[in-house]
Every structure is written in structure tokens, then in C-alpha cells.
Amino acid sequence: MTMPTGQRPAHIAMFNIAAAGHVRPSLDVIRELVDRGHRVTYAIPESYADLVASTGAEPKIYDSSLPTEADPDNWGAEPIDHMELFLDNAIHSLPSLAALYEDDVPDLVLFDSLTYAARVLGHRLNVPTVQLCPHLVPWEGYEEEMMATFGPMMETAQGRAYGERFTGWLKENGIDDAPDRFIMRPGRRVVLIPRAMQPNLDRVDMTLNTFAGSCQGDRADQGGWERPEDAEKVLLISLGSVFTKRPDFYRECLAAFGDLPGWHVVLQIGKHVDAADLGPIPANVEVSSWVPQLAILQQADAFVTHAGMGGSKEGLACGVPMVAVPQAADQFANADALAELGVARHLPSEEATAEALREAVLSLVADPAVAERSAALKAELAAERGTPYAADLIEAELRPSR
């Protein structure tokens, strides 16, 4: 693709954390910007450098203090634990990121929602910043509504110390915002989710937030998958790439769907569980540590998912009914959103027995209203403007040539 008439080549710097649910949604947009002739650098920890380089962007490697996908238990158990880790990473990474760009100042900083240091760096460099957001965004009144959950937590000694440390770090870098405002109101946002997945869409500030839709690309690089000829129905089960240390859940899935007549089951178990520890594997089940999810969903009849935003978008885009078993973070809100759309059942993890899983999948697949709603949402997502529109929005934030 050539650059639009009147658009100058620019240096666009993207910043992200090493997490599949944050990196992968950005890749097709980055590839589009590179194809338009821009120079795109991408600050990322080493573990995702090759994936980033496949888009044509230049990886800029920085050291992260966040737990890796190899040690998910180190994230802690409470929301405040996660919040502290992201702040620690911002403070830790800012000096190295500043050094990387000291003699290579970009024309625009593009940053993921959890790379706080990138927005601070953009402020220090006095260049425009745009958040590339892979999940739902706050709406008017969001802060007040969240006080019931986060207010008491922030009044604990741990919460107060976090707030004071965050505020002090921002002030040191010339930013007077309170931490909650800095996080929730970052300025211009390009949102990489379908409008259908956004709660309270009518209360979102559309002057700052623009929904581009799902920008997933064709994922051909992940390989294909062939549906068995004798499979009357195909079920994909996946808890994503991080919170996958759930051998108990996988055993319930085997009990629920093993040898179920007419069904072929693909069970992704992640890096932290050995298939040998699950017991006998039924003949109709294939078990893998990783699968080409989109390729399977394009041929699937049902999807048991943790309701990460990536998987939720892919399930909707493929018109596949879902049973959402959220594990952490925004997955609970995503599960509720999918259920409200009429294409999914939210099944809490503690209730995900073999009987409940089987009943949820079979009832969803047999319901004509679910099929009709799934098809309508598939068409709605296909009509969203996606990657080219996201790239247009980013280019619009570049300052005119002097």
C-alpha cells in the first residue's frame, strides 16, 4: 500500500508490554503503518522481538520488571498487586526507554494502555501521543461506579502507598494528573475492539475515543487447521496464554466432552500443564500446548474461552457461540458483555463442572436465537473499518511538516 496523498513519512514509536493480549492486537495496525511507508520502531521486551519484527517494524529492546508468561503466579492475587507491578515496571523501564530514544526522537508516540512510561516519555519529548487500546475503555461516570470496588482497596496502607508513589513519579516528570486520571484519561485513543463489546457505549467520549474494530489480520503465519471429516461438531477450549495452570479445569472438560457423540474437541492447555497429568485422553479430543486459534474458530461450532478480549473478538468475528469461564483481570467484564449480547453463557470458574460445561455448550449450540444473534454480530464486525481506519486515525495525529 502506498502512502496517502499529502502524508509525509514519519517515525512512529510504539511501546508495549510482553503480553500476547496486548501485543497481538497491535500487529496488523503496525504492519499497515509500515506498508504505508512510515518508519515504525517498537519498544518491547526480548521475548516478543521476533514477532514484532515480522511486521516490518524495528524492535527496540528494553528490560521489563513484569512477571513473564513463564511465571504467572508472580502476578499476585489482588488487583492492587497487579497495579503495583505495572507502576514498578513504568518506573523501572523509563530510564532505558529514554536512552533508546534520546537520539532517535519519534514524530509520534503510540502506546499500549499499560505502558505508562511511554506516555511520560512522550510528554518529556514534547511529541503527540496516541493510546492504542486493546480492551474496553472508561465511560463517563466510570470512576464513581468503580469506587465500590477500588475505593476500600485504595484506603489500605498498600493502596495509599501506591497512590503516593505514582503521584510522586508523575510530578517528577512534570505531570500533575492524579494516577487514576492519568490511567483512565490518556488523551487520544484508538480502540481496537468491536463497538459491541464496549459497555455503556453511549457514555464514552467519542471526541477522544474512536473504535476501529477488530484488527486481527489473517493470522496465516500461525498455521492452519483441518477439521476432521467425521466431525459433526467442533469445540475449541482455551484459557489463553497466561492463566492456564488449570489441570483441574481441563479434567472437567475431558469428562464433559470426551467421547461425546459427533463432537471433535480441541483442548489447548498452555505451557504450565503436562498432558500426561490429565489422565486418559478420549479419542475425540486433541490436546496441545498451543493451537492456531483463529483457524480453528473459523471452522468451530462452539468455544469455551477465558473471555480475554482477543479470544472474545475472534469468537464474535467467527460467529461462534461461547461459554465464558473468566480467570482474571478484564475477563469477567468481557464474559458479562458476551452474555448480554446473547451469544454466550458466563460460567464462573468455581461452577465449571463437567455437567455445567456440557449443558452450557449443548444448550447454546441448540438455540436458534443464539445462532441468529451470532450471525448478526459476525456481519456487524465484518462491516467495521478495522486496520486501515486505525492507521488513518493514527496518521491524523501526526503534526504537519514544519
C-alpha positions in Angstrom: 0.0 0.0 0.0 1.3 3.5 -0.8 1.1 6.5 1.5 -2.0 8.7 1.2 -1.6 11.8 -0.9 -0.1 14.6 1.2 1.0 12.4 4.0 4.8 12.5 4.8 6.8 9.5 6.0 7.1 9.7 9.8 8.9 7.9 12.7 6.1 6.4 14.8 7.3 4.7 18.0 5.1 2.0 19.5 5.5 0.9 23.2 4.1 -2.3 24.7 4.5 -4.9 27.5 5.4 -8.5 26.8 1.8 -10.0 26.9 0.1 -11.7 24.0 -3.3 -10.0 24.7 -1.6 -6.6 24.3 1.0 -7.2 21.6 -1.1 -9.2 19.1 -3.9 -6.7 18.7 -1.4 -4.1 17.6 0.4 -6.1 15.0 -1.8 -5.7 12.0 -2.0 -1.9 12.6 1.8 -1.7 12.8 2.1 -3.7 9.6 -0.2 -1.3 7.9 1.8 1.7 9.0 5.0 0.2 7.8 3.3 -0.7 4.5 2.3 3.0 4.1 6.0 4.0 4.2 6.4 5.0 7.8 9.4 4.1 9.9 8.0 2.3 12.9 10.0 1.4 15.9 8.5 -0.9 18.6 9.8 -0.9 22.2 9.2 -4.4 23.5 11.0 -6.9 25.8 13.2 -9.5 24.0 10.6 -12.3 24.2 8.4 -10.6 21.6 11.1 -9.1 19.4 10.8 -11.6 16.6 7.0 -11.3 16.4 7.2 -7.6 16.2 10.0 -7.7 13.6 7.6 -9.9 11.4 5.5 -6.7 10.8 8.5 -4.8 9.4 8.8 -2.7 12.5 12.2 -2.2 14.2 12.2 -3.8 17.7 13.8 -1.7 20.4 14.5 -4.0 23.3 14.0 -2.8 26.8 14.2 -4.5 30.1 10.9 -5.2 31.8 10.3 -5.9 35.5 6.9 -7.6 34.9 6.4 -11.3 35.6 6.8 -13.3 32.4 4.3 -15.8 30.9 6.6 -18.5 32.4 5.7 -17.4 36.0 2.0 -16.3 36.1 1.8 -17.0 39.8 4.1 -14.0 40.4 1.3 -11.6 39.4 -0.2 -11.8 42.9 -3.8 -12.4 43.9 -5.3 -9.0 44.3 -5.9 -6.1 41.9 -3.6 -3.8 43.9 -0.8 -6.4 43.4 -1.2 -6.1 39.6 -1.4 -2.3 39.8 1.9 -2.1 41.8 3.6 -4.3 39.2 2.6 -2.1 36.3 3.8 1.0 38.3 7.1 -0.8 39.2 7.6 -1.6 35.5 7.0 2.0 34.4 9.5 3.4 36.9 12.0 0.7 36.1 11.8 1.0 32.3 11.5 4.8 31.8 15.3 5.4 32.0 16.2 2.7 29.5 13.3 3.8 27.1 14.5 7.4 27.4 18.0 6.3 26.4 16.8 4.4 23.4 15.0 7.4 22.0 17.3 10.2 23.2 19.0 10.4 19.7 16.0 8.9 17.8 13.1 11.2 18.7 9.8 10.0 17.1 7.2 12.1 15.4 4.5 10.3 17.4 4.4 8.0 20.4 1.9 5.1 20.1 1.4 3.3 23.4 -0.5 0.4 24.9 -2.7 1.2 27.9 -0.3 -0.5 30.4 2.9 1.2 29.2 2.7 4.2 31.5 6.4 5.1 30.8 5.6 5.7 27.1 3.1 8.4 27.8 5.6 10.1 30.2 8.3 9.8 27.6 6.1 11.4 25.0 5.4 14.3 27.4 9.2 14.7 28.0 9.9 14.7 24.3 7.0 17.0 23.5 5.6 14.8 20.8 2.0 13.8 20.2 0.8 10.6 21.9 -2.0 8.2 21.0 -3.1 5.2 23.1 -3.6 2.0 21.1 -6.1 0.3 23.4 -6.8 -3.4 23.1 -9.7 -3.5 25.6 -12.8 -1.7 26.8 -12.4 2.0 27.8 -13.8 4.0 30.7 -17.1 5.9 30.2 -18.5 9.0 31.9 -19.2 8.1 35.5 -16.8 5.1 35.4 -14.6 6.3 38.2 -17.6 6.8 40.5 -19.0 3.4 39.7 -15.7 1.7 40.4 -15.3 3.3 43.8 -17.4 0.4 45.3 -14.6 -2.0 44.3 -11.5 0.1 44.3 -12.3 2.7 47.0 -11.8 0.5 50.0 -8.7 -1.1 48.4 -7.1 2.4 47.9 -7.7 3.2 51.6 -5.5 0.4 52.8 -1.8 1.0 53.6 -0.8 -0.7 50.4 -3.3 1.3 48.3 -2.2 4.7 49.9 1.5 3.9 49.4 0.8 3.0 45.7 -1.1 6.3 45.1 1.6 8.4 46.8 4.4 6.7 44.8 2.5 7.0 41.5 1.7 10.7 42.1 5.3 11.5 43.1 6.6 9.8 40.0 4.3 11.7 37.7 5.2 15.0 39.4 8.9 14.2 39.0 8.2 14.0 35.3 6.2 17.2 35.0 2.7 15.7 35.0 0.2 17.0 37.5 -2.6 14.4 36.9 -3.7 12.1 39.7 -2.9 8.4 38.9 -6.5 7.4 38.2 -6.9 10.3 35.7 -3.5 9.6 34.1 -4.5 6.0 33.5 -8.2 6.4 32.5 -8.0 9.6 30.5 -4.8 9.4 28.5 -6.0 11.8 25.7 -6.4 10.5 22.2 -7.3 6.8 22.0 -7.7 4.4 19.1 -9.7 1.4 20.4 -9.1 -2.0 18.8 -12.3 -3.7 19.9 -15.8 -4.0 18.3 -18.2 -1.4 19.5 -20.5 -4.3 20.5 -18.0 -5.2 23.3 -17.9 -1.8 24.9 -20.2 -1.3 27.9 -22.1 1.9 28.2 -21.1 3.0 24.7 -23.5 5.9 24.8 -21.4 7.4 27.7 -18.0 7.1 26.0 -16.4 10.4 25.0 -16.2 9.9 21.2 -14.1 13.1 20.8 -11.2 11.3 22.3 -12.0 7.6 21.8 -12.5 6.1 18.3 -13.4 2.5 17.8 -11.7 0.9 14.8 -13.0 -2.6 15.4 -11.0 -5.8 15.5 -7.7 -5.5 13.6 -6.7 -9.2 13.7 -5.3 -9.7 10.2 -5.4 -13.1 8.6 -3.0 -14.9 11.1 -1.7 -17.1 8.2 1.7 -17.0 10.0 0.2 -19.1 12.8 -0.5 -22.0 10.6 -3.8 -23.8 9.6 -6.0 -26.4 11.0 -8.1 -29.1 9.2 -11.5 -30.1 10.5 -11.8 -33.9 10.7 -14.1 -35.3 8.1 -16.2 -37.3 10.6 -16.7 -34.3 13.0 -20.3 -33.3 13.1 -19.4 -30.5 15.6 -16.1 -28.9 16.7 -15.5 -27.4 20.1 -12.4 -25.3 20.9 -11.4 -25.0 24.6 -8.7 -22.4 25.5 -7.8 -20.3 28.6 -5.4 -18.1 26.6 -1.7 -17.9 27.1 -1.2 -16.8 30.7 -3.6 -18.1 33.3 -3.5 -21.6 32.0 -2.3 -23.6 35.0 -5.7 -25.3 35.5 -5.3 -29.1 35.2 -8.5 -29.5 37.3 -10.5 -27.5 34.7 -9.0 -29.5 31.8 -10.0 -32.7 33.5 -13.6 -31.4 33.9 -13.5 -30.6 30.2 -12.4 -34.1 29.3 -15.2 -35.6 31.5 -17.7 -33.2 29.9 -16.9 -33.7 26.2 -14.8 -36.9 25.9 -16.5 -39.4 23.7 -19.5 -37.1 23.2 -21.1 -38.5 20.0 -20.4 -36.4 16.9 -18.1 -33.9 18.7 -14.4 -33.3 18.0 -12.7 -31.3 20.7 -9.5 -29.2 20.6 -8.1 -28.6 24.0 -5.3 -26.0 24.4 -3.6 -26.4 27.8 -0.8 -23.9 27.7 2.8 -24.1 28.9 2.2 -25.0 32.5 0.4 -28.3 32.3 1.6 -31.7 31.0 -1.0 -33.6 29.0 0.2 -36.8 30.8 -1.1 -35.4 34.1 -4.7 -35.2 32.8 -5.2 -38.9 32.6 -6.5 -40.9 29.6 -7.3 -38.6 26.6 -10.5 -39.6 24.9 -10.2 -40.5 21.1 -12.3 -37.4 20.1 -10.0 -34.9 21.9 -6.8 -33.4 20.6 -4.6 -31.8 23.3 -2.0 -29.2 22.6 0.0 -26.6 24.5 -0.8 -24.1 21.7 -3.1 -24.1 18.7 -3.8 -21.7 15.8 -7.0 -20.3 17.4 -8.4 -18.2 14.6 -8.0 -21.0 12.1 -9.9 -23.4 14.4 -12.6 -20.9 15.3 -13.3 -20.3 11.6 -14.5 -24.0 11.5 -15.8 -24.4 15.0 -19.3 -24.7 16.4 -18.6 -23.7 20.0 -15.8 -22.1 22.0 -15.1 -22.5 25.7 -12.9 -19.4 26.5 -11.5 -17.4 29.4 -13.0 -14.3 27.7 -9.8 -12.4 27.1 -10.6 -9.6 24.7 -8.6 -11.3 21.9 -10.5 -14.5 22.1 -13.8 -12.7 22.6 -13.3 -10.7 19.4 -12.3 -13.8 17.4 -15.3 -15.7 18.7 -17.6 -12.9 17.6 -15.9 -12.4 14.3 -16.3 -16.1 13.5 -19.9 -16.2 14.7 -19.2 -19.0 17.3 -21.3 -19.3 20.5 -19.1 -19.1 23.6 -19.1 -20.4 27.2 -17.0 -17.8 29.1 -15.0 -19.0 32.1 -13.0 -15.9 33.1 -9.8 -16.3 35.1 -8.6 -12.8 35.9 -8.5 -9.0 35.1 -11.0 -7.7 32.5 -12.1 -11.2 31.6 -15.1 -11.0 34.0 -16.4 -7.9 32.4 -15.9 -9.4 28.9 -17.8 -12.5 29.9 -20.7 -10.4 31.1 -20.7 -8.4 27.9 -20.7 -11.5 25.7 -23.6 -12.9 27.7 -25.6 -9.6 27.4 -25.0 -9.8 23.6 -26.9 -13.1 23.6 -24.1 -15.3 22.2 -22.5 -16.7 25.3 -23.0 -18.1 28.8 -20.9 -16.7 31.7 -19.9 -19.7 33.8 -17.9 -18.8 36.9 -14.7 -20.8 37.3 -15.8 -22.4 40.5 -19.0 -23.6 38.8 -17.4 -25.0 35.8 -18.1 -28.7 36.5 -18.3 -31.3 33.7 -22.1 -31.3 33.9 -22.3 -27.5 33.8 -19.9 -27.2 30.9 -21.6 -29.8 28.8 -25.1 -28.3 29.5 -23.9 -24.8 28.6 -22.3 -25.8 25.3 -25.1 -28.1 24.1 -27.9 -25.6 25.0 -26.1 -22.7 23.3 -25.5 -24.7 20.1 -29.1 -25.9 20.0 -30.6 -22.5 20.5 -31.7 -20.9 17.2 -31.8 -17.4 18.8 -28.1 -17.7 19.7 -27.3 -18.8 16.1 -29.2 -15.8 14.7 -27.6 -13.3 17.1 -24.1 -14.8 16.4 -24.6 -14.5 12.7 -25.8 -10.9 13.1 -22.7 -9.9 15.2 -20.4 -11.7 12.8 -21.8 -9.4 10.0 -21.6 -6.4 12.2 -17.9 -7.0 13.0 -17.1 -7.6 9.3 -18.5 -4.2 8.5 -16.3 -2.3 10.9 -13.5 -0.5 9.2 -10.6 -2.2 11.1 -6.9 -1.8 10.3 -6.9 0.8 7.5 -9.2 3.0 9.6 -6.9 2.6 12.7 -3.9 3.6 10.6 -5.8 6.6 9.2 -6.6 7.8 12.7 -3.0 7.5 13.8 -1.7 9.4 10.8 -4.2 12.1 11.5 -2.4 12.8 14.8 1.0 13.5 13.2 2.0 17.1 13.3 2.2 18.9 10.0 5.7 19.2 8.5 7.4 22.4 9.5 
